């Protein structure tokens, strides 16, 4: 069992405060020595969960490329928590304002 650290706790609290939508889209990702294609399970203004068996560790920075409503977005993130063999939670890092507004608008999330 993975024991959450304080960063994970902050992410969990953030996740509860931000609406998320179940949404499955392809994600191309690069993080550490891992690259691959995964699928989101849900996404919100604070981050997303992606299903993958890649060996990604908590705190690892990654870059994710996904297309939503015909718009390709290149998003920086950090692995906030892991569920080995199933997937990872990714928290957005330094998301551009226009990407955040687009996500909130497309997902009908509101700020």
C-alpha angles and dihedrals in degrees: 000000000000114000111218117235125210092274090055090049091054090049092050090051091047091048091055091051096050123067115239130196128210103245131156116206132147116262126195109203141184122192130152107320092336127096127166152116121277139160129246116236095191136354137195141163091280100047145294145257118238129192112232140136091212116127101249120158132212112272094023113139116229141175119226127193117197137161120225123178090346094308118116113215128191106205130186117218147155128231103253098181139354135220099190114228092011112055151287139258113233124200116205115244122201093348112188115249093238091052091049092049090047092051093048091048097045094044093040090233106138121206 
